[in-house]
Amino acid sequence: MNTKKIVFILFLMTINGIVFGQKQHQKISYKDDFNGDTKNWVAEFENPKTSSLQIIDGKLDVSSSAGATIWFENKLSGNIMITYHAMVVDKGGKTDRVSDLNAFWMASNPANENLFTQNGKFTSYDGLHLYYAGVGGHDNSKTRFRKYEGESGKEIQKEYLDQPHLISGNKDYFIKIIVKNGLTQYFLNGELYWEFKDKTPYTTGYFGFRTTKSHQIFDDFKVYKIK
């Protein structure tokens, strides 16, 4: 066997080892395909009488007439990857509005071990510790990443105002969030929107879908443990 063939075989073995190694280093901790009920989720609606959380056609359907956070009930910790599909509905419904495909993650309340005590209004979360993605916020005019630090504030770490970083109605989005060794990343349809290296990282907390006056559909939610 000549040298070129040996080098090529070693190259293939290396690539396969990397790929298979990545797969081995990802283990699903939680998943919800929304074919059952909403028992894994805690809803905080600003206007609960005119908002709803339902399973429709095997998807999580969130219709909110004002602010809303839908918390995943399990506390997360360590190095993790969160993935899910989302769609902002724009079909003329009462709550249909192309805006605020948002999320909280690694959220905790320094003043209360029970996190689920807010009322859905955006300002009611100001005292929490968390990371926040606001995608297509302010009537789909801004996309922002913040770190909430309780009484110390919620500084904007990065902001986009250009059309490519805003959202469209009735479009399937795949979101991936990574928290690893003090680094948090947010991907939308494969594009890295934010990469934030935190000097004082949040390593444990809760995940929540976040929106305001919008109708959104979620599917195929997964949380992985990663190394």
Backbone torsions as a table, in degrees:
resi	resn	phi	psi	omega
1	MET	NA	128.4	-176.1
2	ASN	-77.5	169.5	-174.3
3	THR	-62.9	-39.8	-178.7
4	LYS	-61.6	-41.3	179.1
5	LYS	-65.5	-40.2	179.4
6	ILE	-63.3	-44.9	179.4
7	VAL	-61.9	-41.9	179.9
8	PHE	-64.1	-42.9	179.1
9	ILE	-63.9	-42.7	178.2
10	LEU	-63.1	-37.2	177.2
11	PHE	-62.3	-46.1	178.4
12	LEU	-61.8	-41.1	178.9
13	MET	-62.8	-38.2	179.2
14	THR	-65.5	-46.5	179.6
15	ILE	-61.7	-45.9	179.1
16	ASN	-61.4	-39.1	179.2
17	GLY	-63.8	-39.4	178.5
18	ILE	-65.1	-48.2	-177.9
19	VAL	-61.8	-50.4	-178.3
20	PHE	-66.1	-34.2	177.8
21	GLY	-62.6	-39.8	178.6
22	GLN	-62.3	-42.9	-179.6
23	LYS	-63.3	-40.3	-179.1
24	GLN	-67.3	-26.1	-176.0
25	HIS	-90.8	6.6	175.4
26	GLN	-118.2	119.4	-179.9
27	LYS	-127.7	125.1	-179.5
28	ILE	-69.2	123.1	176.8
29	SER	-92.5	-40.9	-179.3
30	TYR	-142.8	150.4	171.8
31	LYS	-154.1	151.5	176.6
32	ASP	-144.8	114.5	178.0
33	ASP	-95.4	2.7	173.6
34	PHE	61.7	35.2	173.9
35	ASN	-97.4	2.6	179.9
36	GLY	-116.4	-104.3	-178.5
37	ASP	-132.8	-169.8	-176.5
38	THR	-102.2	21.4	-173.2
39	LYS	-63.4	-21.8	-180.0
40	ASN	-82.6	1.1	-170.3
41	TRP	-128.4	143.2	179.6
42	VAL	-118.1	118.1	-176.6
43	ALA	-94.6	132.9	170.9
44	GLU	-120.6	104.4	-178.9
45	PHE	-107.4	134.0	175.0
46	GLU	-65.7	-38.5	175.4
47	ASN	-123.5	80.9	-174.3
48	PRO	-63.2	-27.8	-177.7
49	LYS	-69.6	-24.9	-178.3
50	THR	-117.2	23.7	178.6
51	SER	-132.4	161.5	-177.6
52	SER	-152.3	151.2	172.9
53	LEU	-126.2	116.2	-174.7
54	GLN	-141.1	160.3	166.7
55	ILE	-99.9	119.7	179.4
56	ILE	-130.7	120.5	179.1
57	ASP	54.3	41.7	176.8
58	GLY	71.0	25.1	177.7
59	LYS	-136.8	154.9	177.3
60	LEU	-84.9	117.3	-175.8
61	ASP	-107.1	117.8	-179.5
62	VAL	-114.2	115.7	176.7
63	SER	-118.6	115.7	-173.7
64	SER	-128.1	127.4	178.9
65	SER	-84.3	-8.5	177.0
66	ALA	-153.3	-147.2	-178.0
67	GLY	-67.6	147.4	-179.7
68	ALA	-154.6	139.5	170.1
69	THR	-130.5	130.7	178.3
70	ILE	-114.6	102.0	-174.7
71	TRP	-85.0	136.5	166.5
72	PHE	-75.2	129.7	-167.6
73	GLU	-71.9	-17.5	-176.4
74	ASN	-92.6	134.1	177.5
75	LYS	-75.6	136.2	-177.8
76	LEU	-107.0	154.0	179.9
77	SER	-155.8	158.3	175.5
78	GLY	77.8	-158.4	178.9
79	ASN	-81.3	119.1	-173.8
80	ILE	-138.9	160.5	169.7
81	MET	-131.6	129.0	179.4
82	ILE	-110.9	131.1	176.9
83	THR	-134.5	148.9	175.8
84	TYR	-168.9	163.0	173.4
85	HIS	-103.0	146.1	-179.5
86	ALA	-145.0	150.4	175.5
87	MET	-141.7	135.9	174.5
88	VAL	-97.1	116.3	-173.5
89	VAL	-79.0	134.0	177.7
90	ASP	-138.5	78.6	-176.3
91	LYS	-131.6	22.3	175.7
92	GLY	86.9	9.1	178.2
93	GLY	-73.2	168.3	-175.7
94	LYS	-60.9	-34.9	-178.9
95	THR	-107.3	6.7	179.9
96	ASP	-69.3	120.1	178.9
97	ARG	-158.5	128.0	-178.5
98	VAL	-81.9	93.5	-177.7
99	SER	-170.3	152.4	164.4
100	ASP	60.6	62.1	169.4
101	LEU	-89.2	77.8	-165.8
102	ASN	-108.2	170.4	177.2
103	ALA	-157.7	146.7	167.5
104	PHE	-110.1	145.9	170.0
105	TRP	-150.5	157.0	-173.2
106	MET	54.5	42.6	-175.7
107	ALA	-86.7	138.5	174.5
108	SER	-149.4	161.1	178.4
109	ASN	-113.5	110.8	-178.2
110	PRO	-63.8	-16.7	-177.6
111	ALA	-101.8	-6.0	-174.1
112	ASN	-156.0	122.2	179.9
113	GLU	-63.9	-29.7	177.1
114	ASN	-84.0	110.0	-176.8
115	LEU	-72.5	-31.4	-167.0
116	PHE	-83.7	64.2	-176.2
117	THR	-130.4	12.0	178.7
118	GLN	-88.7	174.9	-174.7
119	ASN	-117.3	13.2	178.2
120	GLY	91.8	-24.8	178.0
121	LYS	-69.0	136.4	-172.4
122	PHE	-55.1	-42.1	-176.9
123	THR	-70.1	-16.1	-179.7
124	SER	-70.6	-9.7	-179.6
125	TYR	-99.5	2.1	-174.5
126	ASP	-62.2	-27.3	-178.2
127	GLY	-84.2	-0.4	-176.0
128	LEU	-86.5	164.9	168.4
129	HIS	-104.9	124.3	-178.0
130	LEU	-173.1	170.0	168.4
131	TYR	-105.8	145.0	-173.9
132	TYR	-135.6	129.2	171.0
133	ALA	-110.2	121.0	175.7
134	GLY	-113.2	95.0	-173.0
135	VAL	-101.4	116.5	-176.9
136	GLY	72.3	35.0	179.4
137	GLY	-77.2	174.0	178.6
138	HIS	53.1	57.5	-178.9
139	ASP	57.5	42.5	175.7
140	ASN	60.1	46.0	178.7
141	SER	-119.2	-13.9	-176.2
142	LYS	-142.5	147.2	172.3
143	THR	-129.5	121.3	-169.4
144	ARG	-133.9	151.8	169.0
145	PHE	-120.1	131.3	178.4
146	ARG	-129.2	154.4	164.9
147	LYS	-112.6	119.3	176.4
148	TYR	-85.5	129.7	-179.9
149	GLU	-125.5	37.6	178.2
150	GLY	61.5	-127.8	-177.9
151	GLU	-65.5	-15.9	-179.9
152	SER	-81.7	-7.5	174.8
153	GLY	111.1	-173.3	-178.1
154	LYS	-140.2	68.2	-174.1
155	GLU	-63.0	138.2	173.2
156	ILE	-74.1	121.5	180.0
157	GLN	-89.7	-31.8	177.2
158	LYS	-157.8	147.9	-177.6
159	GLU	-143.1	139.1	172.6
160	TYR	-116.2	141.1	176.2
161	LEU	-122.2	-3.2	-176.2
162	ASP	-82.9	151.9	-176.6
163	GLN	-56.3	-41.0	-179.3
164	PRO	-60.0	-21.9	-179.9
165	HIS	-99.5	8.5	172.9
166	LEU	-97.3	-172.3	-171.6
167	ILE	-121.8	163.4	177.8
168	SER	-122.8	149.2	177.8
169	GLY	-75.0	150.8	174.3
170	ASN	60.4	28.4	179.5
171	LYS	-114.4	136.9	178.2
172	ASP	-78.2	125.7	176.3
173	TYR	-115.6	138.9	174.2
174	PHE	-109.7	118.5	-177.0
175	ILE	-106.4	136.3	174.7
176	LYS	-132.2	127.0	179.2
177	ILE	-121.9	129.9	179.8
178	ILE	-120.2	135.4	172.0
179	VAL	-125.9	114.8	-174.2
180	LYS	-150.4	116.8	172.9
181	ASN	50.1	46.3	176.6
182	GLY	86.1	-1.6	178.5
183	LEU	-109.5	133.1	172.8
184	THR	-122.1	137.9	-178.7
185	GLN	-129.7	148.1	177.9
186	TYR	-130.6	123.7	179.1
187	PHE	-116.8	139.1	174.0
188	LEU	-125.2	117.4	-176.0
189	ASN	49.4	43.7	175.0
190	GLY	85.6	-9.3	179.5
191	GLU	-95.0	129.1	177.6
192	LEU	-74.5	113.4	177.6
193	TYR	-87.3	-42.3	-177.4
194	TRP	-141.3	144.3	170.5
195	GLU	-137.7	114.3	-171.9
196	PHE	-124.6	115.4	175.7
197	LYS	-91.4	113.3	-172.5
198	ASP	-98.8	126.1	178.1
199	LYS	-71.2	-28.7	176.5
200	THR	-127.1	74.5	-169.6
201	PRO	-72.4	152.1	170.4
202	TYR	-87.4	121.0	-174.4
203	THR	-111.2	-1.6	178.1
204	THR	-151.2	148.8	179.6
205	GLY	155.4	-169.7	-173.3
206	TYR	-110.6	155.1	174.9
207	PHE	-105.5	144.2	176.2
208	GLY	-147.2	137.6	166.6
209	PHE	-71.2	136.7	-177.2
210	ARG	-131.7	136.3	175.9
211	THR	-158.6	178.7	172.9
212	THR	-150.6	131.8	-178.4
213	LYS	41.5	69.4	-176.3
214	SER	-158.3	158.5	176.6
215	HIS	-118.7	115.0	-174.8
216	GLN	-131.8	151.0	-178.3
217	ILE	-124.8	134.8	-177.6
218	PHE	-125.5	150.1	-179.2
219	ASP	-153.5	157.6	170.5
220	ASP	54.3	54.4	179.7
221	PHE	-80.8	129.7	179.0
222	LYS	-139.5	146.6	171.6
223	VAL	-124.6	126.2	179.1
224	TYR	-110.3	144.6	164.7
225	LYS	-87.1	130.1	-179.5
226	ILE	-126.2	160.4	178.4
227	LYS	-111.8	NA	NA
